[in-house]
């Protein structure tokens, strides 16, 4: 009995503990849920700050702002680029753009603008800044290859501004062998046509490029190329060159004198420029040689041909073979339009069958290389060509076989300076001549 009582007491105590535990859990359970799931409450406060008083005129000012900006902005404009056509004047350009001649006259009153706007050349480019209402506000053009001139027009005010451009002179070297033509070999070596023409001009006193060239002839050139703003602009001067023609080597060096002049001299310091040009027409073809008996192509009779005929396109410029005075310029029987130059010391040259004369007349002084006329077929001629005669004291001589005395070399003092300048260039030419033909840049 006593054992059963104790067991009941233990069961009662255990039930009481369990009941108390359940009551405690029910009491604190919602508190844990609130702590883990609900948002924490954060304290905040507001600090009042004073604000500026509203501007009664603000709305009006804001409304006026777009109008103010609009009035300050310049009228819209558009640049018009015009390339001058042959025979076109600046007056005609202004008329084509509907610009007033009065505006042009204002510009011509400016000393800096008078010459470039009156002596415009074909191909020159002018840019016009024209506003939407058709008025001229600006003008710009190349003043020369090294600068751009910009003109600004603001009402009665005109201002000019010159911007210099970056001009570079780069030294190049090239060499080649003639396989077909000089132009073909030069192009393969990387030379431009302008440099080729200059090369032919430099050696033109010693080499007849119309008939003396042979396959296997070779050349080496040290020359300039002109770059502007990093882009190639044109070919420059030949500084030094060598030419092997039919096994004979010729040298030419551009020598700068102390006073700034420059000329070409050979290896011995003698001028490349001789008293007379070998050929007075560039890159023509000999169609008839000097001979004592030839059947005339028009008359059909046998007669002497006392000159050399150079076939060329009509209009090809004809150059004075040497310095002198024009003793005749007009029509001369079968010769047609003819020019005769008296060079002094008994030397005269005759140029016949011209299509028209150059800017010289009887009595005019001419320098070697001046254009005295143009190739044509006037008189008794079957086609356009130049008939060229060379006379010494009235006697006809074959211009292709004439041997003239060599010019005097530089004075000794100048010759020493010449050799100092040319030795490095000669070394460059020797290097090119010793290597396979190539273009070096």
C-alpha positions, 0 to 999 in steps of 0.5 A, a space after each residue: 500500500 505504502 509503495 503504491 502511494 509513493 508511485 502516485 506522488 511521483 506521477 503527480 509531481 511529473 504531471 505538474 512539471 509538464 503542465 508548468 512547462 507547457 504554460 511557460 512555452 505558451 507565454 514566451 513563444 509569441 515574443 520570440 516570433 515577434 523578435 525574429 520576424 517583425 521589423 525593428 523600430 528605428 528612431 527618426 527626427 526631422 530638422 527644419 531648415 530655412 528656405 529662400 523666399 520665392 522670387 516673384 520675377 523667376 517665372 518671367 525670367 524663366 520664360 525669357 531665357 529661350 528668347 535670350 539664347 536664341 538672340 545670342 546664337 549666330 544665324 545658321 550657316 553652311 560652307 560652300 566649296 567652289 573649285 575654280 573652272 578654267 576662265 572663271 573669275 571671282 566675280 562669276 563665283 560670287 554671282 553663282 552663289 548669289 553674293 553681292 558684288 559690293 561684298 566682293 569689292 569690300 574684300 578686294 580693298 583689303 591688301 592681303 586679299 586683292 591678289 589671291 581674289 583677282 588672280 585665281 587659277 583653275 583648280 583652286 578651291 575656295 570655301 564660303 561661309 554663307 548664313 541662312 539669310 544668304 549673307 557672306 560671313 566667312 571665306 577661306 582658301 589656301 594662301 600657298 601650300 604652307 598656309 590657309 587664309 581665313 576671312 571673317 566678316 562681322 557687319 562692317 568688320 573684316 579680319 584675316 587670320 593665317 594658319 600655318 600648315 606643317 610642311 615636311 621635306 623627306 629625302 628618298 632614294 630610288 634606282 631602276 633599269 630601263 626595260 621598256 621606257 623611262 616612265 615605266 622604269 621610274 614608276 616601278 622604282 616608285 618615282 612620280 611623273 614630276 620627278 621623272 620630268 625633272 630627271 630628264 630635264 637635269 640630264 637633257 643637255 647630255 642625253 637625248 631622251 627621244 632617241 638615246 635611251 637603250 634597254 639596260 640603261 639605269 639610273 639612281 636618284 636621291 630626291 625630295 618629297 613634300 608632305 603636308 600635314 602628314 600626307 604626300 603633297 608632291 615631288 620635290 627637287 632632285 638632290 643628286 642623280 646618276 644616269 648610265 646611258 649606253 655605258 656612259 655614266 653621268 652625274 648631277 648634283 644640286 648645289 646651293 650657293 651661299 646666297 641661296 641660289 641653286 643649280 645642277 653641276 656634274 662630278 667635276 663642278 661644271 654646270 649641267 646647263 649648257 648653252 643650248 638644249 638638246 631637244 626643245 620639245 619634251 618627250 617628242 619623237 624624231 620623225 625626220 633627221 637632218 639630211 642632204 637629200 630627202 623626198 619632201 612629204 608634201 611636194 614629193 621632190 628630193 631636197 635637203 632637210 636642214 633640220 630635225 623634225 620632232 613629232 608631237 601632239 598639237 599644242 605641245 609647248 616649244 622651248 627656246 633652245 638658248 638665251 637670245 633675242 627673237 629676230 623673226 616671228 611670223 609666217 614664212 612660206 612653207 615653214 608656216 608660223 615660224 620663230 627665229 632666235 638670235 643667240 649671238 656669236 653667230 648662233 641662230 635657231 629656227 622653229 617652224 610649223 607652229 600652231 600659235 606663238 607664245 608670249 614673245 614677239 620680234 625683238 623680245 629677249 628670251 631665256 633658255 626654256 621659255 615657251 616661244 610657241 606650240 606644236 602645230 602643222 602650219 605651212 607645208 606639213 602633213 601632221 603636227 610636228 616641230 621643224 628645228 634648225 640650228 645655224 652657225 654663221 648662217 650655215 645649217 648644222 645638224 643639232 643632234 651632232 653639234 659639239 659645243 664647248 664645255 662650260 667653265 667649272 666652279 671657281 676653286 674656292 666654290 669648288 671646295 665647298 661643292 665637293 664638301 656638299 656632294 661627297 655624302 651624296 656621291 656615297 649614297 649614289 654609289 650605294 644604290 649603283 652597287 645594289 640590285 635596283 630598288 626603291 628605298 624610302 
